[in-house]
Amino acid sequence: MGAERMGTGDKGPTAEPTPESVRALVADLSKARRITRDQERIADTALQDPDFALLANRCLNQGTDPELLLRTVPESVHAIAQRLGLTPEQAEQAIQAAHRTGPGSLPKDSPAEWLWLALAEHSLDEATKPKEPERVLAASARKIVEFERYAGSEPDVERDARAFRETILERTKPIDDAPQGSGIPIYDSDLGFYAAYRTGHPVAAVRTPDGLVFYGTDGSVTLEAAGITVDKLLSPTFGIVFPPKAE
């Protein structure tokens, strides 16, 4: 799920990919017919982005999120935004705001929220994504291609977004209370922040499979005011606690 990877942030590459290494991987996958032409095209688009390392990390390790969709297929994102009455600039501002501070920054029942939900539905949840980089790349590309097709199908975006919101709220439940704070729910899904904010929790946490804990708020309170101490503060309302280092 960024500061929002659909809710959680860019966590840094598990290995330092280079354009050459990713091109070689994509070529091998294509030769072995493990990815489609469309998936190869999406990978090539990511390779050309100025923020290559960030994009490669997402494509290989984390999977798609709304901000990655904006970077790789902006025309499709703008087409969805237009159906909601948003200009490209407004769409990009909404996605970047959610990316930096989480989806709680988007007004409820607004075109910006419907846009984010439409993109989130075509993103990979880090809690359930594959582990192998080549499978993450293939799954990411599939999601992006599916989103392109969706954007070109003249969808009823608000209707679909409302339905996806109901699905999130029904299926995304906290797994425990967070280590810090009082009564703060912690989730194992990227969609946890969104579910928490929309069910009345101003502060929430998400634990990733690699042990990072992200804390965020809906903007009504800062992490400091909520009594949350983080190792890396990304904004006054969003931060990361790193797992203990192995002895």
N, C-alpha and C positions, 0 to 999 in steps of 0.2 A: 502496500500500500503504500525518498524525498525527505523534507521534514515530514512529509506525508508519504510514505511509500504506500500510497492509498491510505495513508495514515502514518507510515514510518519512514525513516530517512535513508539516504545513501550511506551505506555502512562501510565503504572502503573496499577495494578489491581483495579477494582472498589470494589472488596471484596478480602480478602486474602484467596485464595483457598488452600486447603491442599490435598495431595495425597489421604487421606482417604475420604474427602468430595467429591472429583471428582470421585473416584472409586464407592462410594455409588450412586452418580448421574448417572453414566454410567450403573451401575447394574439396577437401577430403570427404566431407559430408555429402556434397553434391555428387561427387564421383561415385560414392557408394549408394546413391539414391536414398539417402536418409533424410534429406530435406528437399522441398519442392522448389521450382523456379521462383515462385512468389516469396518463399522464405529466404532464398538466396538474394533476391532483390532487396528485401527488408534489411538483411545483414549488411549489404553493400551500402545502403543509405546510412546506417549507423556508423559505418567505418568512415564516412566522409564528414561526420559532424566534428566541429572544432573541439568539443568536449569529449574526445574519443574515449579516454580512459573511463570516464563516468558512464558513458553509453555502453561501452564494452562490458563493464562490470555488471550493469543491469541486464544486458542481453544474455550474458553467460552465467551469471550467478543469482540474480534476483528476479528477473522476469519483468514483464511489462507493468507499467503503472500509467496513470493519466498523463503525467509529464513526459514520459517516454513516447506515448502516442502523439503528443503535440510535436515532439521533435522529429519523429520519423514520418508521420503522415498528417502534416498540418492542414492540407486541403480538406481531408475528411473531417478533422476536428472543426474546421471553420464551417463546413457544410452543416454539421449538427448544430453548431452555435447559431447559424443563420435561421434554422428552423425554430429556434427558441427566441429569436429576436435580438440576439447578441451580435455585436460586431466582432471581427477577428481580434481587435485590441482588447475588447471586454472579455472575450473568451480566454485569451492568454493571461490577462490579469487575474482572472478567477482561478485558473489552473495553477498559476505560480503562487498565488496566495495560499491555496490548499496545500501545495507542495511544501511551502516553507513553514507554515504554522498549523497544518492539519485542516480537515474539512469542517471543523467547528467555526472556521472563519467565514464560511459561506452562509448567507441568510437562509433560513428555512423556507422551503417552498418557493425559492427564487429560480429564475432561469439559470443562474450560476450553479445552484445545487443540482438541477436536472442535468446540466452538462457534465458535472463531475461524476454523477451517478452513471450516466451513459458510458463515460470512459472507464470508470471503475469496473463496470460489468464486463468490459473487454480487457481486463487486466488479470495477471496471475497473482494469486494469494501466496505469499512467500511460505506460509505454513504448510501448504499442500503441493508446492511446485516440485518438479524432479530435482534430484541432487546433482546429476552429471551435467557439466556445462553444455555439452552438445544437445542434450535433451531440453535444457532450459532454453537454449537458442531456438530450437525447433518449435517449442511450445510458445515462446514469445512471438515468433514470426507468425505462427498460426493465429494467435490472438489479434495481431495487427491486421492481418489479411481479413479476418472475420469482421473486424471493425470497419475496414474499408468497404466491405460489401454491405454492412449494415448502413453506413452513412449514405451509400448510393441507392438504398432501397426506399427512400422517401418515408422513413418511419415516423410514427407518432412518438416523439422522443419523451415528452412529459409523461405519457401513459406508461411507457416502458420503464422510465426512471422511477415512477411511483411504485410500480410492481417490484422492481429490484430493491427499493428501499424496504418494502415489506419483507422481502426475502432475507435481507441483511438482519433486520431486527428480530426476525423469527429464529434464524439459525446461528447468529453470532452471539455467543454467551460468554461471560467471564469464566475463567478457570479457577480463580482464587482472588484473594485480596492482595494488592501490591505490597512489596516489602516496606515501602515508605508510605506515610500518610495514614489517614484513618478512613476505612471503608472505601478505598479507591480500588475499583475493579481492574484486574489485569487479564488480558486476552492473549491467545496464541495466534490470532489472525490479524492481518493487516487492516481488516475492516473494523477492528475493535474500537478504535477511536471514534469512528463515525457512529457505531452502535451505542457507545457510551454517551456521547453528546446528545444523541437524539432520544435517549431514554432518561435524561435528567441528571447525568453525572457530569459535573463541570471539569473533573480531572480524571484521567484514565492512564493506563499503562499497557504496553504490548511487549511481550517477550518473544524474541526471535529464536529460531532453532539453534543458532550459534551462541546463545546466552546473553545477547544484548537486551537491555530493558530500556524502552523508550517511554518517557513520561510526557504527556501533553495536556493542555487545557483547552476549553472552548473559547478562551479569550476573556472570560469574565473575571479571571483571577490569574496571577502569575504563579509560576512554580515556586518561587521564593515564598510568596504569601501562603501557598498551600503546604509549606513545610517540606518541599521536595529538594533534595540536594543531588545534583547530577555531575558526572565527570566532564561532560561536554555540553555546554549550553548553546543551542542553535538559535534560540530566540528567548525572550522572557517567558514564553509559554510552551517551549518545547526543548527537550534535552535527552541525553543518552547516559545511561549507567553501563559501564563496561563490565564484563564478567571478571571475577578474580583471576589473576595470573597464576598459571601452574607453577608449583614449586620447582 
